[in-house]
C-alpha cells in the first residue's frame, strides 16, 4: 500500500490549458484575449515553456435542458413505470454495492493473514520461469515506445539485476497468493462451472459495449475463458473467507451445487503439483485469524464483484506498465 501511495504522489496528470474559466460570464458575439503559460516539460516542444495567446469570440451561449424527474423520465431510462420504483432500485443497488465492498475488504484481510501464516515451497526454477515471463512482458511493453528493456532500465537508473530482484519479490507475492487461493478452493470444493463462465462472458460483452463481437472472441479463446474462470474462482474464495469470518460459511457441498456439473479448473503454465505445497487451511483457523479483521472500516476493497476490476490472482502474470515511459 505504501508503494501504491508513493506512486500516486509521483504521478502528475498531463497539463491541459484551462480554456473555460477565462470565458465565464461572456455573452454571444463578445470577444476576449487571454494568455496561458505552458510548463517547461510540456510534451509539445512548440509550446513548452512558452506563453500562448488565445483570441476568442463567443459564437453562442447554450444551456442543456434536462428532462424533469418524473415517471416519464423513469420509463425512458429504465424498465420501471414510476420514478419512485426507479429510486428504490437505485437505493437497493447502492446498499448492495456497499455491503459487497465491506465483504470484499473482510475477505481480503483474512486472505492476507492466511498468506502470512502459510508455509509454501516451490522449485526455484519455477520461480525463475515466472521472472522470465515478467522480463518478456516488460520488453513487449516498452517496445511499444520504441525502447529496449535495457534502455528503459537505464532511464530508470536500474540494472537488469535490479529489475530481476524487484521482479522476484513480485513473483513470490503473486505465487503465495495464488497457491493459497487454490488450496482453499480445493479444500472447500469451490469450483467454477462452464455456465458461470459463459454468463460472465456475456456480462463483460454487454458492459464493454462491444456486444456480439467480444462475446464471439471470448467463446473462441480458451485463454480468455481461463482468465474469466480464474477471476470467478478468486471471487468465490474471497466470499467464502468473508462468510467464515462472519460465521456464515455455507457447507462445501452447498457451494459446489451452485456450479454446473461440468466444471472448469483454472490452470496455466504456472501450475504446481499439490504435493509441492505445504498449505493447510481450516475454518477454525480462518475464524481465529479474522478476529481482528472487522467490517468497521469500509475501505475500498481489492475485489468488488465479478467484474473486470476483480483481482485476477490465480496463476496469472500481469503485464506491467513502465512507469517512466509516457505516451
SULJO-V523510 format. One record per backbone hydrogen bond with DSSP energy under -0.5 kcal/mol. CO is the residue of the C=O (numbers start at 1). NH is the residue of the N-H. E is the energy in kcal/mol with one decimal. If there is no record, write none. Layout:
# SULJO-V523510
co:CO nh:NH e:E
co:CO nh:NH e:E
This chain:
# SULJO-V523510
co:1 nh:5 e:-2.4
co:2 nh:6 e:-2.4
co:3 nh:7 e:-2.2
co:4 nh:8 e:-2.1
co:5 nh:9 e:-2.2
co:6 nh:10 e:-2.1
co:7 nh:11 e:-1.7
co:17 nh:19 e:-1.1
co:20 nh:23 e:-1.6
co:20 nh:24 e:-0.6
co:21 nh:24 e:-1.4
co:23 nh:26 e:-1.8
co:27 nh:30 e:-1.9
co:30 nh:58 e:-2.9
co:32 nh:56 e:-3.0
co:34 nh:54 e:-3.7
co:36 nh:38 e:-0.6
co:36 nh:52 e:-3.0
co:39 nh:42 e:-1.6
co:39 nh:49 e:-1.3
co:43 nh:45 e:-0.7
co:44 nh:47 e:-1.8
co:44 nh:48 e:-1.9
co:47 nh:50 e:-2.3
co:50 nh:38 e:-2.8
co:50 nh:52 e:-0.6
co:52 nh:36 e:-2.4
co:54 nh:34 e:-2.2
co:54 nh:56 e:-0.6
co:56 nh:32 e:-2.6
co:57 nh:59 e:-0.6
co:58 nh:29 e:-3.4
co:64 nh:66 e:-0.7
co:68 nh:70 e:-1.5
co:70 nh:74 e:-2.0
co:71 nh:75 e:-2.2
co:72 nh:76 e:-1.7
co:73 nh:77 e:-2.1
co:74 nh:78 e:-1.3
co:82 nh:86 e:-1.6
co:83 nh:87 e:-2.6
co:84 nh:88 e:-2.4
co:85 nh:89 e:-2.0
co:86 nh:90 e:-2.2
co:87 nh:91 e:-2.6
co:88 nh:92 e:-2.3
co:89 nh:93 e:-2.2
co:90 nh:94 e:-2.4
co:91 nh:95 e:-2.5
co:92 nh:96 e:-2.3
co:93 nh:97 e:-2.5
co:94 nh:98 e:-2.3
co:95 nh:99 e:-2.3
co:96 nh:100 e:-2.3
co:97 nh:101 e:-2.4
co:98 nh:102 e:-2.3
co:99 nh:103 e:-2.4
co:100 nh:104 e:-2.8
co:101 nh:105 e:-2.4
co:102 nh:106 e:-2.3
co:103 nh:107 e:-2.6
co:104 nh:108 e:-2.6
co:105 nh:109 e:-2.1
co:106 nh:110 e:-2.3
co:107 nh:111 e:-2.2
co:108 nh:112 e:-2.4
co:109 nh:113 e:-1.8
co:110 nh:114 e:-2.3
co:111 nh:115 e:-2.4
co:112 nh:116 e:-1.9
co:113 nh:117 e:-1.3
co:114 nh:118 e:-1.7
co:118 nh:120 e:-0.6
co:119 nh:278 e:-0.9
co:123 nh:127 e:-1.5
co:124 nh:128 e:-2.5
co:125 nh:129 e:-2.1
co:126 nh:130 e:-1.7
co:127 nh:131 e:-2.0
co:128 nh:132 e:-2.4
co:129 nh:133 e:-1.8
co:130 nh:134 e:-1.8
co:131 nh:135 e:-2.3
co:132 nh:136 e:-2.4
co:133 nh:137 e:-2.5
co:134 nh:138 e:-2.5
co:135 nh:139 e:-2.7
co:136 nh:140 e:-2.3
co:137 nh:141 e:-2.3
co:138 nh:142 e:-3.0
co:139 nh:143 e:-1.5
co:140 nh:144 e:-0.6
co:141 nh:144 e:-1.1
co:142 nh:145 e:-1.6
co:142 nh:147 e:-1.8
co:143 nh:146 e:-1.6
co:148 nh:152 e:-2.2
co:149 nh:153 e:-2.7
co:150 nh:154 e:-2.0
co:151 nh:155 e:-1.5
co:152 nh:156 e:-1.3
co:153 nh:158 e:-2.9
co:154 nh:157 e:-1.1
co:159 nh:163 e:-2.2
co:160 nh:164 e:-2.4
co:161 nh:165 e:-2.1
co:162 nh:166 e:-2.3
co:163 nh:167 e:-2.9
co:164 nh:168 e:-2.3
co:165 nh:169 e:-1.7
co:166 nh:170 e:-1.7
co:167 nh:171 e:-3.0
co:168 nh:172 e:-2.8
co:169 nh:173 e:-2.1
co:170 nh:174 e:-2.5
co:171 nh:175 e:-3.0
co:172 nh:176 e:-2.5
co:173 nh:177 e:-2.0
co:174 nh:178 e:-2.5
co:175 nh:179 e:-3.0
co:176 nh:180 e:-2.3
co:177 nh:181 e:-2.2
co:178 nh:182 e:-2.3
co:179 nh:183 e:-2.5
co:180 nh:184 e:-2.5
co:181 nh:185 e:-2.4
co:182 nh:186 e:-2.5
co:183 nh:187 e:-2.7
co:184 nh:188 e:-2.4
co:185 nh:190 e:-2.5
co:186 nh:189 e:-0.8
co:189 nh:191 e:-0.6
co:191 nh:193 e:-0.5
co:192 nh:264 e:-3.0
co:193 nh:197 e:-1.8
co:194 nh:198 e:-2.4
co:195 nh:199 e:-2.4
co:196 nh:200 e:-2.4
co:197 nh:201 e:-2.5
co:198 nh:202 e:-2.2
co:199 nh:203 e:-1.9
co:200 nh:204 e:-2.7
co:201 nh:205 e:-2.2
co:202 nh:206 e:-2.4
co:203 nh:207 e:-2.6
co:204 nh:208 e:-2.2
co:205 nh:209 e:-0.8
co:205 nh:210 e:-0.7
co:205 nh:211 e:-1.7
co:210 nh:213 e:-1.5
co:210 nh:214 e:-0.5
co:211 nh:215 e:-2.2
co:212 nh:216 e:-2.7
co:213 nh:217 e:-2.1
co:214 nh:218 e:-2.5
co:215 nh:219 e:-2.2
co:216 nh:220 e:-1.7
co:218 nh:221 e:-1.3
co:220 nh:222 e:-0.6
co:221 nh:225 e:-2.0
co:222 nh:226 e:-2.3
co:223 nh:227 e:-2.2
co:224 nh:228 e:-2.1
co:225 nh:229 e:-2.5
co:226 nh:230 e:-2.6
co:227 nh:231 e:-2.4
co:228 nh:232 e:-2.6
co:229 nh:233 e:-2.3
co:230 nh:234 e:-2.4
co:231 nh:235 e:-1.9
co:232 nh:236 e:-2.1
co:233 nh:237 e:-2.2
co:234 nh:238 e:-2.6
co:235 nh:239 e:-2.5
co:236 nh:240 e:-2.3
co:237 nh:241 e:-2.6
co:238 nh:242 e:-2.2
co:239 nh:243 e:-2.2
co:240 nh:244 e:-2.5
co:241 nh:245 e:-2.4
co:242 nh:246 e:-1.5
co:243 nh:248 e:-4.0
co:243 nh:249 e:-0.6
co:244 nh:247 e:-1.5
co:251 nh:255 e:-2.0
co:252 nh:256 e:-2.5
co:253 nh:257 e:-1.8
co:254 nh:258 e:-0.6
co:255 nh:258 e:-1.2
co:256 nh:259 e:-1.6
co:261 nh:263 e:-0.8
co:262 nh:194 e:-2.0
co:263 nh:265 e:-0.5
co:264 nh:192 e:-0.7
co:264 nh:266 e:-0.8
co:268 nh:271 e:-1.7
co:273 nh:276 e:-2.0
co:274 nh:277 e:-1.9
co:276 nh:121 e:-0.5
co:282 nh:286 e:-2.0
co:283 nh:287 e:-2.6
co:284 nh:288 e:-2.2
co:285 nh:289 e:-2.8
co:286 nh:290 e:-1.6
co:288 nh:291 e:-1.2
co:289 nh:292 e:-0.6
co:290 nh:293 e:-0.6
co:292 nh:294 e:-1.2
co:296 nh:298 e:-0.8
co:297 nh:299 e:-1.7
co:305 nh:307 e:-2.6
co:307 nh:310 e:-2.0
co:311 nh:313 e:-0.6
co:313 nh:315 e:-1.2
co:316 nh:318 e:-0.7
co:318 nh:320 e:-0.8
co:320 nh:322 e:-0.6
co:322 nh:325 e:-0.9
co:324 nh:326 e:-0.5
